[in-house]
């Protein structure tokens, strides 16, 4: 190996955030052509995680590091949200050191690369494409630190509404309600903006039903006159009772 190439590999290894994936297109952008990538792979400096994506040799990458590549290198407008964003903040009802399912959200039309879809992350990736919210709501995201890097995740306010988007098919009503019960610290200004911009009537009604049921302190600071709750009834669960205020059918045992 020439001195120049040794300098390049040393720079690559030292600047590569541990636990992350680098895509081939990103490596080329950094000045590492196909021949160098192939040489580094053969020399066991890097190892493939799929077609067109790599990790440092002997490094362990989790789904966090894969999402870092999607967001920071490929520029995909995707984020971790829903129950997962609440779990990694310690705001879920059942606390666990392992995330068994990662809810990943993107607007309709976004597709994940094959290397990400097929790599074994030891976590089930549940990718949801939805236009639940418009793209321009920057206050509803935050950066979450993991090892030596950050990924973009939903704020707790947005994550709660994304979680309710999946009730009852992918998310149980009872667990969602128990999670909502403990969300004392949601910021009313962020909640207000999300409620006004949320495009699914069911989510807004269910969110307010649970928030009011548990008398969460920030509810009094909301201006619900500005929120479009639609008209007509919505069936959330079968054989339940009708919440007459929000016109949704909820389990009978939720009645106070």
C-alpha positions in Angstrom: 0.0 0.0 0.0 1.4 3.4 -0.9 1.8 6.2 1.6 -1.0 8.1 -0.1 -3.4 5.2 0.1 -2.5 4.4 3.7 -3.3 8.1 4.6 -6.6 7.8 2.9 -7.6 4.6 4.7 -6.5 6.0 8.0 -8.6 9.1 7.4 -11.6 7.0 6.5 -11.4 4.8 9.5 -10.7 7.6 12.0 -13.6 9.8 10.7 -16.2 6.9 10.2 -18.7 7.1 13.1 -18.7 3.7 14.8 -21.9 1.8 14.4 -22.9 3.4 11.1 -23.2 2.3 7.5 -21.5 4.1 4.6 -23.1 3.8 1.2 -21.0 3.3 -1.9 -22.3 6.6 -3.3 -21.2 8.4 -0.2 -17.8 6.8 -0.2 -17.3 8.0 -3.8 -18.4 11.5 -2.8 -15.7 11.4 -0.2 -13.1 10.5 -2.9 -13.0 6.7 -2.6 -13.5 5.2 -6.0 -14.7 1.7 -6.8 -11.2 0.3 -7.0 -10.3 1.6 -3.6 -13.6 0.3 -2.1 -12.9 -3.1 -3.5 -9.3 -3.0 -2.2 -10.4 -2.0 1.3 -13.0 -4.8 1.3 -10.4 -7.3 0.2 -8.0 -6.1 2.8 -10.7 -6.4 5.5 -10.8 -2.7 6.4 -14.5 -2.6 5.5 -17.2 -5.2 5.1 -20.5 -5.2 3.1 -23.9 -5.0 4.7 -25.5 -5.5 1.3 -25.2 -4.3 -2.2 -23.7 -0.8 -2.2 -23.4 -0.4 1.6 -20.5 -1.0 4.0 -19.5 -1.0 7.7 -16.1 -1.0 9.3 -14.7 -4.5 9.5 -15.5 -6.1 12.9 -17.8 -3.2 13.8 -21.4 -3.9 14.9 -24.1 -1.9 13.2 -27.7 -1.7 14.5 -30.7 -0.2 12.8 -29.8 3.2 14.2 -26.6 3.2 12.0 -28.6 2.1 8.9 -31.1 4.9 9.4 -28.2 7.3 9.8 -27.1 6.4 6.3 -30.6 6.8 4.9 -31.0 10.3 6.4 -27.6 11.8 6.2 -26.1 10.2 3.1 -29.0 9.4 0.9 -31.1 12.3 2.0 -34.3 10.3 2.4 -37.0 12.2 4.2 -37.7 9.4 6.7 -37.7 9.3 10.5 -38.2 7.0 13.4 -41.5 7.7 15.0 -44.6 6.3 16.7 -44.2 3.9 19.6 -40.5 3.5 18.8 -39.7 7.2 19.3 -41.5 7.0 22.6 -39.7 3.8 23.6 -36.2 5.0 23.0 -37.0 8.0 25.2 -38.2 5.8 28.0 -41.8 6.9 27.5 -43.5 3.6 26.7 -45.5 1.6 29.2 -43.4 -1.5 29.1 -39.7 -0.5 29.3 -37.2 -2.8 27.6 -33.5 -2.5 26.7 -34.2 -3.9 23.2 -36.4 -2.4 20.6 -38.2 -5.3 19.0 -40.0 -3.3 16.3 -38.8 0.0 14.7 -41.6 2.1 13.2 -40.1 4.1 10.4 -42.1 6.8 8.6 -41.8 8.5 5.2 -44.1 10.2 2.8 -45.7 8.2 0.0 -43.4 7.5 -2.9 -40.3 7.0 -0.8 -38.6 3.6 -1.2 -35.9 2.1 1.0 -32.8 0.7 -0.6 -32.5 -3.1 -0.9 -29.5 -3.3 1.4 -31.5 -1.7 4.2 -34.5 -3.9 3.6 -32.6 -7.2 3.5 -30.0 -6.7 6.2 -30.6 -8.5 9.5 -31.0 -5.7 12.0 -32.2 -8.0 14.8 -35.2 -5.8 14.9 -38.4 -5.8 12.8 -38.5 -2.7 10.6 -42.0 -1.5 10.0 -41.8 1.1 7.3 -45.0 3.2 6.9 -45.6 5.6 4.0 -48.2 8.1 4.9 -49.2 11.7 4.5 -50.5 11.9 8.0 -48.7 15.3 8.4 -47.4 17.8 5.8 -43.7 17.9 5.2 -43.1 21.3 6.7 -43.4 20.7 10.4 -39.8 21.0 11.7 -40.7 21.5 15.3 -42.2 18.0 15.4 -38.8 16.3 15.1 -35.7 16.1 17.2 -32.2 14.6 16.9 -31.6 11.5 19.0 -28.0 10.7 20.0 -26.7 7.1 19.6 -23.0 6.2 20.0 -21.1 8.8 17.9 -24.0 10.0 15.7 -27.5 11.3 15.7 -30.7 10.3 13.9 -33.9 12.2 13.3 -36.9 11.0 15.3 -40.4 12.3 16.0 -41.0 14.6 18.9 -43.0 12.9 21.7 -46.1 14.9 20.5 -45.9 13.7 17.0 -44.9 10.2 18.0 -48.0 9.8 20.2 -50.2 10.7 17.2 -48.3 8.4 14.9 -48.8 5.6 17.4 -52.6 6.2 17.4 -52.5 6.0 13.6 -52.0 2.3 14.0 -54.8 1.6 16.5 -56.2 -1.0 16.5 -54.5 -2.9 13.6 -50.8 -2.6 14.5 -51.2 -1.1 17.9 -53.4 -2.3 20.8 -55.9 0.2 22.2 -55.1 -0.6 25.8 -51.4 -0.3 25.5 -51.7 3.0 23.6 -54.0 4.4 26.3 -51.5 3.4 29.0 -48.7 5.2 27.1 -50.8 8.3 26.6 -51.7 8.3 30.3 -48.1 9.1 31.2 -47.5 11.8 28.6 -47.7 14.7 31.1 -44.9 16.8 29.6 -46.2 17.3 26.0 -45.8 20.8 24.8 -49.2 22.4 24.1 -47.9 24.6 21.3 -46.5 21.6 19.4 -49.7 19.6 20.1 -51.8 22.4 18.8 -49.8 22.7 15.6 -50.0 19.0 15.0 -53.7 18.8 15.6 -54.4 21.6 13.2 -52.2 19.9 10.5 -53.1 16.3 11.1 -54.9 14.9 8.0 -56.6 11.9 9.7 -59.8 12.6 11.7 -59.5 9.4 13.6 -56.1 10.2 15.0 -57.2 13.7 16.2 -60.3 12.4 17.9 -58.6 9.4 19.5 -55.7 11.6 20.7 -58.1 14.0 22.5 -60.3 11.3 23.8 -57.3 9.7 25.6 -55.8 13.0 26.7 -59.0 14.2 28.3 -59.8 10.9 29.8 -56.5 11.1 31.8 -56.8 14.8 32.5 -53.4 15.5 31.1 -52.3 19.0 32.2 -51.5 20.5 28.8 -55.1 19.9 27.5 -56.3 23.2 29.1 -53.9 25.1 27.0 -55.2 23.9 23.7 -57.6 25.8 21.4 -59.7 23.0 20.0 -61.9 25.5 18.1 -59.1 25.7 15.6 -59.0 22.0 15.0 -61.1 20.3 12.3 -62.5 17.1 13.9 -64.7 16.3 10.9 -68.3 15.0 11.1 -69.9 11.6 11.5 -68.9 8.7 13.7 -65.7 6.7 13.4 -65.4 3.0 14.4 -62.2 2.4 16.3 -63.2 -1.0 18.0 -66.2 -3.2 17.5 -68.7 -3.9 20.2 -67.6 -0.8 22.1 -69.3 2.3 23.4 -69.6 5.7 21.6 -67.7 8.6 23.0 -70.4 11.2 22.3 -68.1 14.2 22.3 -65.6 12.8 19.8 -67.9 10.4 18.1 -65.6 7.4 18.2 -66.4 3.8 19.3 -63.9 2.8 22.0 -63.8 -0.2 24.4 -66.5 -0.3 27.0 -64.0 -0.6 29.9 -62.6 2.9 29.1 -65.8 4.5 30.4 -65.2 6.4 33.6 
